[in-house]
Amino acid sequence: MEKLGTAAVFKGPNEKFDIRKYPVGKPEPGNVLLKLEYSGICGTDIHICKGNLPMPPKELIIGHEFTGKVESIGGSVAKDALGNPIRTGDTAIACVAIPCEKCFCCGHGEMSSCMNFGVTYLKDPEEKPHFHGGFGEYLFSPARNIVRIPDGVTAKSAAAFPCGGPTVIRACTYAGGLESGELVVVQGTGALGIFAVALAVSHGCKVVAIGSSSNPERSRIVEKLGAEMVLDYRKVPREERLKKIQQLAGKLGRGNGADVVIETSGSPEAFPEGLDLVRTRGRYIVPGQYSSSDGVKINPELITFKAIRITGSGQYCMDDIGTYLEFLKSNPRIAETFSECITHEYKIQDADLAIADVAAGKAIKAVFK
């Protein structure tokens, strides 16, 4: 009997997903077939569903946070993107991005900022092997687009932030890394923000998170991960937030503000505040602004007179996924806390409900399982 799998097909902004079943075949040489363990719903997926991140006008299986078990291997494929041996039964994270390897950035070793990124799921789901994107019970992926999860790391902990983690890692790498003793302010307590807090604390930084108590679990998680202070932007006015950061910076001997501010909220209004919060000669890292949105007024003279270094980064490369997994392996307590972040699990056929719940902020991290 032919094996079938379920997929949620994206038909366009603000439209319901079409739930379909497709035959599950064998992978072509150079590809692997992964069976769903967890597939995360990212803020980017919400932007796509709302039409804030334009996609080609055709049906797609979106989703880019697929963690799955290797069910079969095409041809003689035996290694993942980082050269790790792949065997049937291994668990791996799949990445949908395909750098062109030809543009200026790729040619200078900056493949995470490829100027001509392709995406594996930009294919008609009616085209074999059908399962091109993450919102499905299976995924066919090029072997070079997966990274094996190492022994000692659970699929659940890895599935918490397989996009947010590498994104923050790449952004911090571009900005020169984090140093012990630095005061770091993280704007936002979503997926990127939670990981940014964990990463900064692991580097010995003093961390303040700015978020919202509309979902108290987010504040609990970042406090558990080691944030010194969590400020609710809805309850603590902007001027008071600035005052608290400057007072803490003075107490720590860090100058007139945070050494590093990491913007992960995606709110345009957060950007002007970040310029206020960062100290003179500080660094402002901006991986969170990932959709077309209304502009905001800023005071550009702050950049000039404070000599602020601003670094944007919106993608990552396969090496960053490897770094993310090694981070989890080296920090088992953090990995265990990350597992707690998966608060909502859905079946593929419940895609509309899942997207609505994530858009409403109900979940810390929601996944298909």
N, C-alpha and C positions, 0 to 999 in steps of 0.2 A: 504494500500500500504506500502511495506517495506521501511523504512527510510534508506537513504544512506548518507555516509560522504566521503569526499575526503582526501587522505593522499599522501604524497610524500615519495616514498620508495627509500632508499639509496641502490645502487647496487654495490658500490665499489669505491675506490679512483679514482678521475678524470673522473668518468662516470656521465652521466646525470641521474637525478632522474626519476623514473617511477611514473607517476601520476595515482593513482588507486582509485576506489570507492569500499567501503566495507559497508555491512549492519551494522547498529547501533542497537545493542541489549540492553539487560538489564544487569546491573552489578551483579556479584556474591556476596554472603554475604561477608562482610568485605571490599567491594570495592565501589567506586563511579564512576559515569559517569559525566565528565566535558565537557561542550561545549565551544569551543574556544572563548576567549575574545582577548587575545594577546599571541603569542608564540615567544619569543625572539630568535634571531640568535646570538649565542655566538662565541667567538674566538675559543673555543674548537671545535665547529661544522666545522669551516673553516679548522682546523688542521685535523679533520677526513676526510673531503672531499678531502684534498690534500694528504692524506696518511701519514701525519706526526705523527698521533696518531693512531696506528694500532687498528683495530677492527676485530672481528671474520669474516672469509670469508663467509658471508651469507647476505641475504637481511634483512634490518632493517628499522624501522621508527625511525630515530634519533631525537634529540632535547630534551632539558632538562630545558627549561624556560617557561613552560606552565602555563598560568593564565586563568582560566575558570570559568564558572558558573555551579554550581551543578544542573544537570538536573534530576538525579535520584540516589537513595541510595540503595545499596544491603542489603537485610536482615534487621537486627535491628541496623545497624551501625548508630551512632548518634554523634560521637566525632572525632575530627581531631587529629593530632599527639601531640598537646599540651593540649588536653582535652577540647578544645572548642566545644560546640554543633554545629553540622552540620545540616543545613536544606536545602531543595530544594530551589534554587534561590540564595543561598549564593555564593560569589565569593571567590576563593581560589587559592593559589599557589601550584603547584605540584612539588615534588622533586623525581628524578628518582633513587637516590642512596639508596642501601639497605645494611646497615652494618651487619656483620655476627653475632655480639653479643657474639662471642665465643673466638676471638683472644685476645692476650695480651692487646692491646690498648683498645678494647671494654671493657675488664674486669677491666680496670683501669679508666673508665669514659671518654676515649678519642675516642669516636665513630666516630668523624670527621676524624680520622686517622686510621680507620679500615684497617687491613692488607689484608682483603679478601672481599672488597666491591663488591656487586652485583649491577646490573643495571636493572631497570624494563623493559627497551626497548630491551633487548637482547633476543628477541623472533621473530619468523617468523611472518610477518604481515598476512600471510594466515591463521594463527592460531587464532581462536576466542579468545577474542573479537576484534582482528585485530588492534585496535588503542592503541598501546603500548607506543609510543613515542610522542614527542612534535610537529613534523611536520605533524599535522593532524587537521581536523576540530573538532575532539573529542579526548578525552583521558580517558581510563579506568585506574584508579589508586587505589592502596590500600588506605583505609582511613587514615592509619597511615603515609602515605606519602604526605598528603596535610595539609596546614595550612590556616585556614580561614582568609581572609583579614578583619580587624576590621572596624567598622563603622567610617566614617570620613576619610578613605584612599581610593582614587580612584583606580580602576583597572589599569588605565594607568600609574599612578605614581609608583604603585607597580611593574608593568611589565617592568619598565625601567632597573632595575638591580637586578632581583630576584636571580641571580647566583653571579654576581659581588659583590653585597652588602654583603650577608652572607659570601662569601669567604674572603673579607677584614676584616669583623668583627671577624671571627675565627682567622685569621692570627694575628690581633692585640691583641686578647685575649691571644693567645699563647705567644705573646711577652711581656705581662705584661700591655697592655693597653696604652693609650695616656694620657698625663698630660697637663694641662693648662700652657701656656707659653713656651712649647717646640717648637723648630724649626723643622718642618717636611718637607722633600723634597719628592715629589711624582714623580717617573720616569714613564712617560706615561700618556696620557690623553684619554685612551679608557674607557670602562665600569668600570673596576676596579679602574683606576686612578681617574675618576670623582667622584666615590663614596668615595674613600680614601680622596680626597680633602675635600668633604663635611663633612665627619666624623671628620677629624682632626680640621677643622674650628669650628665645633660644640663643640669640647672639649677645645676651647680657644687657639689652637695652631697657630703659625705663619707658613704659608704654602707657599712653592714654588713648582710650577709644571714645569716639563721638558717635552715638547711635540713637536709637529710639526704643523706649520701653513699651512700644505697642506690642512687641513680642518679647516678654521678659526673659525668655530662654536665651536669646542672643546675648543679653547682658550677663547672664549667669555663665555662659560658655566662655566669654572673653575674660571674665574675672577668674574663672577656673584655670584658664590658660596663662594667667599671670599679669593681666592689665592692672596697673596701679590705680587707675581711676577710670570710671565709665561715665561720660556726660551725656545726658538725654537732651538732644537739641530741641525737643518740644517743651522741656521744662526749664532748662538753663539757658537764659538769653545769650545771644552771640557775644555781647560785650563782656558778660560774666565768664563765658568760656575762654575768651582771650585772656582775661585777667588771671584766671586759674592757671592757664598754661604758662603765662609769663612769670607768675609767682613760683611755680614749680621749677621752671628753668633757672630762675635766680637762686633758688634753694640748692639746686644741683650744680650750680656754677657753669651753666651752659649758655649764658648770654641772654639775649632778649626774646627768646622763643625756642621752639623745638628745633633740634638739629635736622630732623627729617619729618616731613608730613607726607603721608601716603593717602591719596584720594581714591577711595574704592566705592563710594556711595552711588556714583553715577548721576548725582544731582548737580545740575549746572550751578546752583546757588552755593554749592560747597567750595567751588574754586576760588572765588574772591576771599572767602574766609581762610582758606589754606595759605594765601599770600600773607595774610595778617599773622597767622599762627607761627610761620617758620621764622627762624632767627636770621639775622644778618649773616650772609654767606652760607645759609642753610640750603637744604635740598628739598625740592617739592617733586614727588614722584606721582605721576598721574596715569594709572592703568584703568581707571574706573569709568571714564567717559566714553561709552561704547555705542552711542546711537545719536542720530540727528536730533537735536533739541534746540529750544530757544536759546539765544545768546544771553549773556549777562554782562553787566557793567563791572569792569575792574579798574583799579588804579594802577596803570602800568608803571608809574614812577616808583612803586614799591619794588618792582623787579630791578630797577636801576639802582636806587639808593641802598637797598638791602643786598644787592648783588646776589639775588636768588638764582640758584641753579635748578631749572625745571627740566624734568625728563618724562617724556610720554612713552608708553609702550602698550600695545594692544594685542600682541601675539606671543607665541613662544615656539620653541623648537623641540625636537625629540630629546635632546640632551637635558632640557629643563624638566621633562617628565621623569627622566632617570634621576635627576637631582631631587625631585619631589619624593620619589619612592625611597631613595636613600635617607632622606630626612625622616620619613616615617619609620624606617628600619632602625635608625639611630635614636629615635625618640619615642619609645613604645607607649609612654604615658600620654603623650600628645596624640599619638595614633588612636589610642583607646578613646580619648575625648572626641576626636574627629568622628568616630563611629556613632557617638551620641548625637552628632549633628544631623544625621539622617533621621528626621522625625516623621516623614510621611512617605509611604510606599504605595505605588499604584500599579495596576495592570495596564498593559498597552491599550486595551479597549476603553480605559477610563481617561484617555488623553485630555479631553475637554475639561473634565473636572480637575485634573492635575494642573493644567495651565491656569485655570481660574484660581485655584487655591494658592499657587505660587505668586501670581500677580497680586493677590490680596494680602500677601505677606504672612500667610498662615504657617509656612514651613521654614525651618532653618535651612534644611536641604531636603528636597523632594526627589525621589527617584522612581523609575519604573523597575519592577522586579518580577 
